[in-house]
C-alpha cells in the first residue's frame, strides 16, 4: 500500500505495511496540512464513496477495491493529524473519532475576535474542503510549537485584509479567540468526525463516516464509504488497532501514547472462495 502515503514503506515481521515518517520542519508540516488534509482528505472520501457504489464484473477485484477504499480514506485522515486530533477516549477497535481539517490558512484580523482566513501566502481566500460551520474549532499555532483551539461562534463571507483583500470570498469567522494575534498567524479549522465499522440494515458490515452537527449537538447520519466486510475470520478481525512508539499494542489507548494506528479489513469473496481477502495498513501519526 505504498501508494497511499506517497512515502517509503517497510514491512513489519507480521507483514503489515508501515508508513514511515521522518522528523519534519514546521514548513513541511504546514505544506502537509494544506495539501494533505484539505486536498487529499476531502477528495479521498469522495473517491471512497464512488468505490462503494461501483460495480465490477469480478467479485475478487471488487473485494480488493473495497479494501483499498477503506484504507485510502483512513490513511488520508490519519497521516495529517496534529497531536491533539485523535480522540482516543472516544475510539475503540471498531470506531475512530478524530478532528478532521476542513480549512487551513493564515489569519487576518478585522477587529476583536472577527477574523478573515487567507491562504498561507496571503494570495487569496483560505483553502476550504468543507464549508466552515458554527461549532467548528479554530486552531492557532503558538510560538511554543503547540496548537490552541477556539470555538467558532459565527461564519460569514467577505473581503480579506491588506494586499489579500482585493476580492471577495474570504471566510470570516468570529471565535472565542482572546489572544492578541498579528496577521499571518497559521490557523486550522477542524470538525469532529467519526469513522466506524457498523452493521447496515441488510445485515452486512460497512465502513461509515459521520460528521458532528452543532445544530443537533450530535453526530449526523452515517454515510457509507466502503464495504461489505467480514468482521472476523479466525484470529483476524476487521477494525482499528493502536500502538505506542515502542511498537506495543495499546489495549486502552490514551491521546499522548498513540504513535501508530492500524486499519485492518476482511473483504468477502465469492465464486467458491470462502476465505476472506485480508489487508491492512499502519499509519504513523505526525507529532510536533
Secondary structure as UniProt FT lines:
FT   HELIX           2..5
FT   STRAND          9..11
FT   TURN            13..14
FT   STRAND          17..19
FT   HELIX           26..32
FT   HELIX           33..40
FT   HELIX           41..53
FT   HELIX           59..78
FT   TURN            79..80
FT   TURN            83..84
FT   HELIX           88..90
FT   STRAND          95..111
FT   TURN            112..113
FT   STRAND          114..118
FT   TURN            120..121
FT   STRAND          127..128
FT   TURN            134..135
FT   STRAND          137..141
FT   TURN            143..144
FT   STRAND          147..158
FT   HELIX           162..166
FT   STRAND          170..175
FT   TURN            183..184
FT   STRAND          186..199
FT   TURN            201..202
FT   STRAND          205..213
FT   TURN            214..217
FT   STRAND          218..219
FT   STRAND          223..229
FT   STRAND          232..233
FT   TURN            234..235
FT   STRAND          236..237
FT   STRAND          239..243
FT   TURN            245..246
FT   TURN            255..257
FT   STRAND          260..267
FT   STRAND          277..284
//
